[in-house]
Each structure stands twice: as C-alpha cells, then as structure tokens.
Amino acid sequence: MGKNGRGGQEGQELYSRAMGQGTRRLDVDTQWLKEFGVIAAKDNLTPDQYPKLENSRKKKSSRSASRLPHSRASFSTKRG
C-alpha cells in the first residue's frame, strides 16, 4: 500500500467502495458497481476506445455550454 493509503491496489479498492465510485485503474475490481446499475467504462470499453469516448463527450458538452443563455446575474439592472 502506498504512503497515503490509497496508492496501492487494495487501498484504491477500499477507497472506491467506501466512496461508492468506480476507478479507472485496470487492476482494481469494479464489478460490484453492477449491483447499483452501473457498468464501469473500463469493464465495457477497450483501452483504445475510452479516450475516444471521453473526447466526444467533451466536444458535445462544450457545444451545449456555448448555446446556454447568459445568466441574469451577468446583466446589470438599474433601479430608480
């Protein structure tokens, strides 16, 4: 186990289970997530597919964010 207790495989598995989150580490089991209806990307995608999926998500989210209307707080209002 690493200095901080999470660096090793066992520490990472304990941490991810305690937090209820999967991990990208290929040497840590994430099959337990299926109990909660979640399939970890590393269990469903090849290492080559994962970066392609991440990049396509980033492109979609940046396009969506650019279409959002500006917040009302960003406009000054005059009261008088």
Backbone bond lengths (Angstrom), bond angles and torsions (degrees), N, CA, C in turn:
res aa  C-N    CA-C-N  psi(-1)  N-CA   C-N-CA  omega(-1)  CA-C   N-CA-C  phi
1 M - - - 1.442 - - 1.523 108.86 -
2 G 1.320 117.42 143.14 1.456 122.08 -177.51 1.518 112.67 -71.74
3 K 1.325 115.81 175.25 1.469 121.46 -178.09 1.522 112.27 -58.15
4 N 1.333 117.02 -39.60 1.454 119.59 -175.96 1.528 113.03 -88.84
5 G 1.322 118.12 2.87 1.449 120.94 177.40 1.515 114.15 83.95
6 R 1.329 118.43 -9.51 1.462 121.28 -179.55 1.517 111.63 -116.56
7 G 1.318 117.49 -3.41 1.450 120.68 -174.59 1.509 114.35 -72.59
8 G 1.326 117.19 -29.57 1.443 120.30 -178.06 1.508 112.25 -87.85
9 Q 1.307 114.99 170.81 1.460 121.26 -178.88 1.521 111.37 -60.25
10 E 1.330 117.12 -48.11 1.466 120.49 -179.36 1.524 111.58 -63.18
11 G 1.318 116.99 -42.94 1.455 121.21 179.53 1.516 112.00 -63.54
12 Q 1.330 116.38 -40.34 1.461 120.33 179.30 1.526 110.96 -66.59
13 E 1.314 116.20 -38.90 1.467 119.31 179.35 1.530 110.64 -66.50
14 L 1.323 116.98 -43.62 1.465 120.27 177.37 1.523 111.25 -61.50
15 Y 1.309 116.27 -44.28 1.460 121.27 -179.27 1.528 111.06 -63.01
16 S 1.326 117.00 -46.86 1.465 119.51 -177.09 1.521 111.35 -66.34
17 R 1.324 117.34 -37.26 1.471 119.27 177.25 1.525 110.82 -68.07
18 A 1.315 117.14 -42.12 1.463 120.72 -179.97 1.523 111.58 -63.51
19 M 1.340 116.69 -37.21 1.456 121.05 -179.41 1.526 112.31 -85.64
20 G 1.335 116.79 -11.73 1.463 120.44 -179.34 1.513 112.74 71.70
21 Q 1.334 116.20 28.47 1.466 121.74 -179.04 1.514 109.53 -128.21
22 G 1.310 115.23 144.83 1.453 120.11 176.31 1.517 110.66 -76.78
23 T 1.305 115.58 178.82 1.450 121.76 178.31 1.514 109.03 -133.96
24 R 1.320 116.67 156.79 1.469 120.75 177.04 1.523 112.09 -83.58
25 R 1.319 115.63 -12.87 1.464 118.65 -178.18 1.518 110.43 -61.01
26 L 1.318 116.29 128.73 1.463 121.05 -177.12 1.516 112.58 -74.35
27 D 1.344 117.54 -20.44 1.457 120.46 -177.98 1.528 113.25 -91.98
28 V 1.333 118.01 5.61 1.464 122.20 -179.62 1.531 108.96 -113.72
29 D 1.325 115.73 130.89 1.460 121.43 -177.79 1.522 111.50 -68.55
30 T 1.329 116.77 133.76 1.464 122.04 175.22 1.527 111.06 -127.65
31 Q 1.317 117.38 13.20 1.465 120.97 -179.96 1.525 111.52 -63.10
32 W 1.318 118.28 -25.74 1.458 122.44 -179.85 1.531 112.29 -63.36
33 L 1.324 116.94 -20.63 1.467 120.10 179.09 1.525 112.31 -64.72
34 K 1.322 116.88 -24.69 1.473 120.78 -179.25 1.528 111.52 -60.36
35 E 1.343 116.99 -28.20 1.462 120.94 177.54 1.531 111.02 -60.04
36 F 1.321 115.89 -25.82 1.460 121.93 -177.89 1.529 112.10 -104.38
37 G 1.334 116.42 10.98 1.458 120.60 177.61 1.515 114.08 79.31
38 V 1.325 116.83 20.73 1.465 121.53 -178.53 1.518 108.91 -116.15
39 I 1.317 116.63 132.36 1.457 121.35 173.47 1.515 106.80 -111.89
40 A 1.316 116.05 117.43 1.459 120.77 -179.44 1.528 109.78 -63.77
41 A 1.314 115.92 140.52 1.465 120.75 -179.43 1.519 110.91 -57.29
42 K 1.315 116.83 -38.44 1.464 119.78 -177.95 1.529 112.12 -67.46
43 D 1.341 117.40 -19.10 1.457 121.17 177.39 1.519 112.40 -90.09
44 N 1.317 117.00 -9.46 1.457 121.09 -174.90 1.530 113.10 -120.12
45 L 1.320 117.64 -20.35 1.460 122.14 -177.09 1.524 111.09 -118.00
46 T 1.302 116.07 154.72 1.463 119.64 172.94 1.529 108.37 -79.92
47 P 1.320 118.11 160.45 1.472 119.60 177.28 1.530 113.21 -57.02
48 D 1.319 118.37 -28.60 1.465 121.15 178.22 1.527 112.09 -76.23
49 Q 1.315 117.90 -31.07 1.464 121.84 -178.12 1.526 112.56 -75.45
50 Y 1.330 117.27 -32.83 1.459 120.83 -173.36 1.533 113.32 -58.88
51 P 1.346 120.15 -50.52 1.471 118.99 179.60 1.528 112.96 -61.52
52 K 1.316 117.01 -33.50 1.466 120.18 178.31 1.524 110.40 -64.76
53 L 1.326 117.12 -42.01 1.459 121.13 178.34 1.525 110.36 -65.68
54 E 1.325 117.91 -45.40 1.465 121.79 178.70 1.518 111.32 -58.41
55 N 1.325 117.17 -45.62 1.466 120.96 -179.43 1.518 111.70 -64.49
56 S 1.327 117.92 -38.66 1.466 119.65 179.99 1.522 110.31 -68.93
57 R 1.332 117.94 -34.67 1.468 120.69 177.14 1.522 110.93 -66.53
58 K 1.329 116.57 -41.22 1.465 120.15 179.80 1.522 110.92 -63.30
59 K 1.328 116.65 -40.90 1.465 120.50 179.08 1.523 110.31 -63.52
60 K 1.339 117.32 -43.91 1.458 120.95 -179.59 1.522 110.93 -64.75
61 S 1.329 117.81 -42.63 1.461 119.61 -176.98 1.519 111.29 -70.22
62 S 1.328 118.65 -33.89 1.463 119.63 178.90 1.531 110.25 -71.45
63 R 1.328 117.59 -33.58 1.471 119.95 176.29 1.523 110.25 -68.47
64 S 1.315 116.77 -40.66 1.462 120.41 179.62 1.515 110.62 -65.90
65 A 1.323 117.25 -41.49 1.465 121.29 -178.68 1.520 110.94 -65.08
66 S 1.318 117.97 -33.54 1.456 120.08 -178.95 1.533 111.67 -71.67
67 R 1.336 116.88 -17.70 1.460 120.72 179.73 1.527 113.02 -93.39
68 L 1.322 117.64 -5.55 1.458 119.97 -178.93 1.521 110.53 -72.13
69 P 1.329 117.24 142.48 1.469 118.99 177.27 1.515 110.03 -69.40
70 H 1.303 116.52 154.10 1.454 120.78 178.92 1.519 109.46 -68.87
71 S 1.289 115.08 150.41 1.459 121.30 179.02 1.522 110.38 -67.58
72 R 1.319 116.56 146.66 1.458 120.47 177.36 1.519 110.94 -63.88
73 A 1.314 116.63 -28.40 1.460 120.60 -178.94 1.524 111.87 -65.96
74 S 1.309 116.93 -20.76 1.459 119.52 -177.96 1.533 112.08 -80.39
75 F 1.326 116.93 -12.98 1.459 120.47 179.15 1.521 109.81 -96.87
76 S 1.303 116.38 138.33 1.471 118.67 178.26 1.523 108.50 -81.75
77 T 1.301 115.66 145.16 1.461 120.26 177.42 1.514 108.55 -121.55
78 K 1.295 114.86 140.19 1.463 119.74 178.59 1.513 108.86 -103.02
79 R 1.283 115.30 130.70 1.472 119.72 176.62 1.505 107.05 -118.22
80 G 1.231 115.09 138.48 1.444 113.08 -177.68 1.405 117.11 -162.07
